[in-house]
Amino acid sequence: MTQHLVASGAPVIAIELDPPLVRRLGDLAAQHPNLTIVAADVLTVDLSQLAAGRRIRIYGNLPYYITSPILHHFFEFASLIDEIHIVIQAEVAFRLAARPGTRDYGYLSVLTQYFSSPRIALKLPPSAFRPPPKVGSALVSMKLPGDSAKLNVANSAEFMDFVKLCFSQKRKTLVNNLRSIAEPETVRGALNSIKKKPESRAEELSVVQLANLFGSLTGKV
């Protein structure tokens, strides 16, 4: 992937934690002056500092077990990013792109679609990797911004905390999951205002509807 990117002639910054891979990237950097190596954990890297005032595109093969924390970290810098293209576990990829009312739709779907417009660009079998993993993979492409561009959410972090609460017990209704912040009748009234049934669950609401519910219950939209 890095070889293809540096061949474009554009400035490329490769973030890598694994020492043997850092050494291999160093050999590549010796041939391509447009490649900079950052030997660090991506979760600790300040992307705004690396961007240095430029718009950025992110490409990567993510460690499957920390896909969610890495996405959260990327979205902290959403205002700087035009596109994200990542290879991740297929099961997680389906969750990112899932639509309301489907089995895979949940907190991670809302997070991703709030900040970006995701699509599954390519499905990859285990045989595409050496050594082959035990699960299927997929390339997910995301264009930024997502639904946040058409919403007036004052504090994205507070909204995502609200969404996490909405999905805290997925099979329970919103009335039950939101008892810690609003009385049941208040939640039913807010659901009615966005034309949803009083027994609705979080998985039935789109990102826009969840944002409207958040605004109705907190006054912060």
C-alpha positions as CSV (number, residue, x, y, z in Angstrom):
1,M,0.0,0.0,0.0
2,T,2.8,2.4,0.9
3,Q,4.6,1.7,-2.3
4,H,1.5,2.6,-4.3
5,L,1.0,5.8,-2.3
6,V,4.6,7.1,-2.7
7,A,4.5,6.4,-6.4
8,S,1.9,9.2,-6.7
9,G,4.6,11.7,-5.8
10,A,2.4,13.2,-3.0
11,P,3.8,13.6,0.5
12,V,3.2,10.4,2.4
13,I,3.5,9.9,6.2
14,A,3.6,6.3,7.3
15,I,2.7,5.6,10.9
16,E,4.0,2.2,12.1
17,L,4.6,0.7,15.5
18,D,6.1,-2.7,14.7
19,P,10.0,-2.4,14.5
20,P,10.6,-4.8,11.7
21,L,8.0,-3.0,9.5
22,V,9.5,0.3,10.5
23,R,12.9,-0.9,9.2
24,R,11.3,-2.0,5.9
25,L,9.6,1.3,5.5
26,G,12.9,3.0,6.1
27,D,14.4,1.2,3.1
28,L,11.5,2.4,1.1
29,A,12.0,6.0,2.4
30,A,15.6,5.9,1.2
31,Q,14.3,5.5,-2.4
32,H,11.4,8.0,-2.0
33,P,12.0,11.5,-0.5
34,N,8.3,12.1,-0.3
35,L,7.9,9.4,2.4
36,T,8.2,10.2,6.1
37,I,8.2,7.5,8.7
38,V,6.7,8.0,12.1
39,A,7.5,5.1,14.5
40,A,4.6,5.4,16.9
41,D,1.3,4.0,18.1
42,V,-1.3,5.7,15.8
43,L,-3.6,6.1,18.9
44,T,-1.1,8.6,20.4
45,V,-0.3,10.5,17.2
46,D,-1.5,14.1,16.8
47,L,-2.7,14.1,13.3
48,S,-3.1,17.9,13.2
49,Q,0.6,18.2,13.9
50,L,1.5,15.9,11.1
51,A,-1.0,17.6,8.7
52,A,0.8,20.9,9.3
53,G,-2.1,22.9,7.9
54,R,-2.8,20.6,4.9
55,R,-5.9,18.5,4.2
56,I,-5.3,14.8,4.6
57,R,-6.4,11.4,3.4
58,I,-5.9,8.3,5.5
59,Y,-5.1,4.8,4.2
60,G,-4.3,1.8,6.3
61,N,-4.6,-1.8,7.3
62,L,-5.9,-1.5,10.9
63,P,-5.3,-4.1,13.7
64,Y,-8.7,-5.7,13.9
65,Y,-8.8,-5.8,17.7
66,I,-8.5,-2.0,18.1
67,T,-10.5,-0.8,15.0
68,S,-13.0,1.1,17.1
69,P,-10.5,3.1,19.2
70,I,-8.6,4.0,16.1
71,L,-11.7,5.2,14.4
72,H,-12.6,7.3,17.5
73,H,-9.1,8.8,17.3
74,F,-9.4,9.6,13.6
75,F,-12.7,11.3,14.1
76,E,-11.2,13.6,16.7
77,F,-9.5,15.2,13.7
78,A,-12.5,15.0,11.3
79,S,-12.2,18.6,10.3
80,L,-8.8,18.0,8.7
81,I,-9.7,14.8,6.8
82,D,-11.2,14.4,3.3
83,E,-11.2,10.6,3.0
84,I,-10.4,7.5,5.0
85,H,-9.7,4.1,3.3
86,I,-9.1,1.2,5.7
87,V,-8.9,-2.5,5.6
88,I,-10.7,-4.0,8.6
89,Q,-12.5,-7.2,9.6
90,A,-15.6,-7.8,7.4
91,E,-17.9,-8.1,10.3
92,V,-16.9,-4.7,11.6
93,A,-17.1,-3.2,8.1
94,F,-20.7,-4.3,7.8
95,R,-21.5,-2.5,11.0
96,L,-19.9,0.8,9.9
97,A,-22.1,0.9,6.7
98,A,-25.3,-0.7,8.3
99,R,-28.6,1.1,7.9
100,P,-31.2,1.7,10.6
101,G,-33.5,-1.3,11.3
102,T,-30.9,-3.9,10.4
103,R,-29.1,-6.4,12.6
104,D,-25.6,-4.7,12.2
105,Y,-26.8,-1.2,13.0
106,G,-25.5,0.1,16.3
107,Y,-23.4,2.7,18.1
108,L,-20.4,2.2,15.7
109,S,-22.6,2.7,12.7
110,V,-23.9,6.0,14.1
111,L,-20.4,7.2,15.0
112,T,-19.1,6.5,11.6
113,Q,-22.1,7.9,9.7
114,Y,-22.2,11.0,11.8
115,F,-18.6,11.9,10.8
116,S,-18.5,10.3,7.3
117,S,-20.3,8.6,4.4
118,P,-19.0,5.0,4.5
119,R,-19.2,2.3,1.8
120,I,-17.8,-1.1,1.5
121,A,-15.5,-0.8,-1.6
122,L,-14.1,-4.3,-1.7
123,K,-14.4,-7.6,0.1
124,L,-11.2,-9.5,0.7
125,P,-10.9,-13.3,1.4
126,P,-8.4,-14.6,4.0
127,S,-6.2,-15.8,1.1
128,A,-5.5,-12.2,0.2
129,F,-3.2,-12.0,3.2
130,R,0.1,-13.7,4.3
131,P,-0.4,-15.3,6.7
132,P,-4.2,-15.6,6.1
133,P,-6.4,-14.5,9.0
134,K,-9.3,-16.7,10.3
135,V,-11.9,-14.1,9.2
136,G,-12.9,-12.2,6.1
137,S,-11.9,-8.6,5.6
138,A,-13.1,-5.6,3.7
139,L,-11.9,-2.2,2.4
140,V,-14.2,0.5,3.7
141,S,-14.0,4.0,2.0
142,M,-15.3,7.0,3.9
143,K,-15.8,10.5,2.6
144,L,-16.0,13.3,5.2
145,P,-18.0,15.0,6.4
146,G,-21.0,12.7,7.0
147,D,-24.4,13.6,8.5
148,S,-22.8,16.1,10.9
149,A,-22.6,18.5,8.0
150,K,-26.4,18.8,7.9
151,L,-26.9,18.8,11.7
152,N,-26.4,21.6,14.2
153,V,-25.0,19.5,17.1
154,A,-23.2,21.9,19.4
155,N,-21.0,19.2,21.1
156,S,-20.2,16.1,19.1
157,A,-18.6,14.3,22.1
158,E,-21.8,14.8,24.2
159,F,-23.9,13.6,21.3
160,M,-21.9,10.4,21.0
161,D,-22.2,9.8,24.7
162,F,-25.9,10.1,24.3
163,V,-25.9,7.7,21.4
164,K,-23.9,5.2,23.5
165,L,-26.5,5.5,26.2
166,C,-29.3,4.9,23.6
167,F,-27.6,1.6,22.6
168,S,-26.4,0.6,26.0
169,Q,-28.9,-2.3,26.1
170,K,-29.8,-2.8,22.5
171,R,-32.9,-4.9,23.0
172,K,-34.4,-2.4,25.5
173,T,-36.5,0.6,24.4
174,L,-35.2,4.1,24.4
175,V,-37.6,4.9,27.2
176,N,-35.8,2.4,29.4
177,N,-32.2,3.2,28.2
178,L,-32.7,6.9,28.7
179,R,-34.2,6.8,32.2
180,S,-31.0,8.2,33.7
181,I,-31.5,11.5,31.8
182,A,-35.2,11.9,31.2
183,E,-38.6,10.7,32.5
184,P,-40.4,8.1,30.4
185,E,-43.2,10.4,29.4
186,T,-40.6,13.0,28.3
187,V,-38.9,10.5,26.1
188,R,-42.2,9.3,24.7
189,G,-43.1,12.9,23.9
190,A,-39.7,13.5,22.2
191,L,-40.1,10.3,20.1
192,N,-43.6,11.5,19.1
193,S,-42.1,14.8,17.9
194,I,-39.8,13.0,15.5
195,K,-42.7,10.7,14.4
196,K,-41.4,7.5,16.1
197,K,-43.4,5.1,18.2
198,P,-43.1,5.4,22.0
199,E,-41.7,1.8,22.2
200,S,-38.9,2.5,19.6
201,R,-35.4,1.1,20.1
202,A,-32.2,3.0,19.2
203,E,-31.6,0.6,16.2
204,E,-34.7,2.0,14.5
205,L,-33.5,5.6,14.4
206,S,-31.3,7.2,11.8
207,V,-28.4,9.5,12.8
208,V,-30.5,12.5,12.0
209,Q,-33.4,11.2,14.2
210,L,-31.0,10.4,17.0
211,A,-29.6,14.0,16.8
212,N,-33.1,15.4,16.9
213,L,-34.0,13.3,19.9
214,F,-30.8,14.4,21.6
215,G,-31.7,18.1,20.9
216,S,-35.3,17.6,22.2
217,L,-34.1,16.0,25.4
218,T,-31.1,18.1,26.2
219,G,-31.7,21.4,24.3
220,K,-28.2,21.2,22.9
221,V,-29.0,21.1,19.2
